[in-house]
């Protein structure tokens, strides 16, 4: 799974890892972290992933609760319920479904 953020460097990294996954003939997935900070770039990332036969499995919004969890030394999903933790749980379910299909 490729986890990236909606930035130019994130796009560059996505393309590099996607090419590697295709070369190795391994299936790939995409998760966009902090997708809501640049929704246009997030959509471009999804389009690029599909062009490279990667399956988008979710988008996690920016959420200060994630930083608070890190400071507390806890996993975000164990720290509190928030938009990000709901998205993380959905990503996990999508990854599980993707893997079950193989």
Legacy VTK file of the C-alpha trace (Angstrom):
# vtk DataFile Version 3.0
C-alpha trace
ASCII
DATASET POLYDATA
POINTS 102 float
0.000 0.000 0.000
1.254 3.416 -0.953
0.358 6.135 1.550
0.982 9.626 0.282
-0.100 13.209 0.831
-1.577 15.537 -1.803
1.622 17.364 -2.720
3.893 17.471 -5.754
6.444 15.334 -3.937
3.639 12.924 -3.018
2.720 12.627 -6.696
6.352 12.021 -7.611
6.676 9.308 -4.967
3.406 7.690 -6.067
4.607 7.437 -9.659
7.949 5.928 -8.628
6.431 3.305 -6.341
3.641 2.528 -8.832
6.216 1.840 -11.545
8.096 -0.443 -9.152
4.917 -2.327 -8.221
4.063 -2.779 -11.898
7.608 -3.945 -12.670
7.455 -6.495 -9.846
3.927 -7.475 -10.896
2.534 -6.979 -7.402
-0.885 -5.473 -6.744
-0.897 -2.031 -5.234
-3.225 0.161 -3.242
-3.329 3.898 -2.574
-4.300 5.736 0.598
-4.175 9.535 0.687
-3.321 11.074 4.053
-4.546 14.627 4.759
-6.479 14.508 1.485
-8.559 17.555 2.370
-5.556 19.898 2.432
-5.456 19.838 -1.388
-8.510 18.172 -2.904
-7.483 18.919 -6.502
-4.161 17.146 -6.017
-5.948 14.306 -4.206
-8.110 13.736 -7.278
-4.997 13.796 -9.472
-3.392 11.182 -7.211
-6.428 8.924 -7.560
-6.415 9.308 -11.352
-2.692 8.529 -11.486
-3.156 5.489 -9.252
-5.836 4.122 -11.556
-3.610 4.743 -14.601
-0.996 2.541 -12.910
-3.516 -0.179 -11.958
-3.448 0.740 -8.267
-6.626 0.426 -6.228
-7.575 3.496 -4.162
-8.551 2.242 -0.702
-9.290 5.492 1.082
-8.641 9.066 2.025
-7.834 10.187 5.559
-8.607 13.819 6.438
-6.283 16.111 8.338
-7.212 15.797 12.000
-5.453 17.399 15.005
-6.531 14.379 17.076
-3.889 12.324 15.245
-1.147 14.657 16.501
-2.630 14.562 20.000
-2.563 10.764 19.902
1.098 10.756 18.829
2.010 13.144 21.657
0.186 10.840 24.079
2.056 7.839 22.658
-1.121 6.147 21.460
-2.536 4.896 18.208
-5.050 7.381 16.763
-7.773 4.705 16.675
-7.191 3.965 20.367
-6.971 7.625 21.368
-10.336 9.071 20.388
-13.112 8.843 17.847
-12.680 11.398 15.088
-13.037 11.879 11.350
-9.535 10.515 10.816
-10.047 7.423 12.942
-13.290 6.630 11.113
-11.445 6.978 7.809
-8.567 4.806 9.055
-11.014 2.075 10.031
-12.628 2.286 6.590
-9.221 2.088 4.903
-8.445 -1.028 6.946
-11.742 -2.611 5.865
-11.032 -1.749 2.220
-7.523 -3.206 2.444
-8.903 -6.369 4.025
-11.516 -6.698 1.262
-8.860 -6.089 -1.395
-6.618 -8.797 0.036
-9.519 -11.236 0.406
-10.148 -10.911 -3.327
-6.742 -12.487 -4.084
LINES 1 103
102 0 1 2 3 4 5 6 7 8 9 10 11 12 13 14 15 16 17 18 19 20 21 22 23 24 25 26 27 28 29 30 31 32 33 34 35 36 37 38 39 40 41 42 43 44 45 46 47 48 49 50 51 52 53 54 55 56 57 58 59 60 61 62 63 64 65 66 67 68 69 70 71 72 73 74 75 76 77 78 79 80 81 82 83 84 85 86 87 88 89 90 91 92 93 94 95 96 97 98 99 100 101
